[in-house]
Amino acid sequence: MRKNSEKSVSSPIVRVRIMIVGVAAIVALISGPLLAVWKQVSINNTSIELSKTSEKLSSLRKEIATLQFTCERYASTERIEKIAHEKLNLEYPVSSQIVIIQLEKQSNPKLSDAPKEFLVYLKKTISGDRG
């Protein structure tokens, strides 16, 4: 009789353990492919996002090139001279119109170089060098 009672006591515990192992095996079998699918979807989404970002970068680089070309065109010396002459009625100064102003010597090196640059500009203007 003891054997029957031991079997009946151990049987439910063994069944529960077998059920737990079975459920764990089923979860493992289902989760493996699900994780693989999730990984592939994540890779595809990242690839699509990378493609969109690359296209946007390409269009922004084209826009930068266009804007740089436009800036160079608007900043050209010939265009500025033409506008100054035609619309503003400006001309190059003659030597009698040029006045040299002596500035006080300052400790800032950028400001101390300003008179030299100004004199170089005046020399170019007087000599007719437009470059």
Order of alpha helices (4+ residues) and beta strands (2+ residues): alpha-alpha-alpha
